[in-house]
Amino acid sequence: MHQIPPCPVCKQSLHVEKLRCGHCQTGVEGQFQVARFQALSAEQLAFVDVFVRNRGKIKDVEQALGLSYPTVVARLDEVVLALEGPNTAPTSDRRTVLEALASGRMSPSEAAELLKK
């Protein structure tokens, strides 16, 4: 199944207005609320899955994903920002990575990897 894409014109969230049963083809129209986690990318959902399975223990998430502590924290920050809304994530993401890099909590190569996204 595909993620709901942003508007191709203004990049804001699209609204779900039509649902259809795959079995009997019954359709329902209206304005429907989607789950907040729908805003997450497939990569972010995979991270949340690992995070929850490890009960939020960052050290265990580090081991499960083979990532450093700063990278796990940066990815968690990305998830939180994505859940807050599309207008806050890009600027805050970049700022979080740059702050971690400046404070020495993240290596230049880790920062470069995260800023590519």
LINHU-V320710 format. One record per residue. N is the residue number from 1. PSI is psi as a letter, one per 20 degrees, with the letter a starting at -180 (none if undefined). OMEGA is omega in whole degrees, -180 to 180 (NA if undefined). Layout:
# LINHU-V320710
{{N & PSI & OMEGA} {N & PSI & OMEGA}}
This chain:
# LINHU-V320710
{{1 & q & -177} {2 & q & 173} {3 & q & 174} {4 & o & -178} {5 & r & 174} {6 & r & 177} {7 & p & -179} {8 & i & -178} {9 & g & -173} {10 & i & 178} {11 & j & 177} {12 & r & -179} {13 & q & 173} {14 & q & 179} {15 & q & 176} {16 & p & -178} {17 & i & -178} {18 & p & 177} {19 & q & 180} {20 & p & 177} {21 & p & 179} {22 & i & -178} {23 & g & -174} {24 & i & 179} {25 & j & 175} {26 & p & -180} {27 & q & 177} {28 & p & 178} {29 & q & -179} {30 & a & 175} {31 & o & -175} {32 & q & 178} {33 & p & 177} {34 & q & -180} {35 & q & 179} {36 & h & -178} {37 & i & 176} {38 & h & -180} {39 & i & -177} {40 & q & 174} {41 & r & 178} {42 & h & 179} {43 & g & 179} {44 & h & 177} {45 & h & 178} {46 & g & 177} {47 & g & 179} {48 & h & 178} {49 & g & 179} {50 & g & -179} {51 & g & -179} {52 & g & 179} {53 & h & 178} {54 & j & 175} {55 & k & 175} {56 & j & 179} {57 & o & -173} {58 & h & 179} {59 & g & 178} {60 & h & 177} {61 & g & 177} {62 & g & -178} {63 & g & -178} {64 & h & -176} {65 & i & -178} {66 & k & -179} {67 & r & 177} {68 & r & 178} {69 & g & -179} {70 & h & 180} {71 & g & 177} {72 & g & 179} {73 & g & 179} {74 & g & 178} {75 & h & 177} {76 & g & 176} {77 & h & 178} {78 & g & -180} {79 & g & -180} {80 & g & -179} {81 & h & 178} {82 & h & 179} {83 & h & 179} {84 & h & 178} {85 & q & -175} {86 & h & -177} {87 & i & -177} {88 & h & -170} {89 & g & -172} {90 & g & -178} {91 & g & -178} {92 & h & 178} {93 & g & -178} {94 & g & -180} {95 & g & 180} {96 & g & -180} {97 & g & -179} {98 & h & 177} {99 & g & 179} {100 & h & 178} {101 & g & -179} {102 & h & -178} {103 & i & 180} {104 & j & 179} {105 & i & -179} {106 & q & 179} {107 & q & 177} {108 & h & -180} {109 & h & 176} {110 & g & 179} {111 & g & 179} {112 & g & 179} {113 & g & -179} {114 & h & -179} {115 & i & 177} {116 & h & -174} {117 & none & NA}}
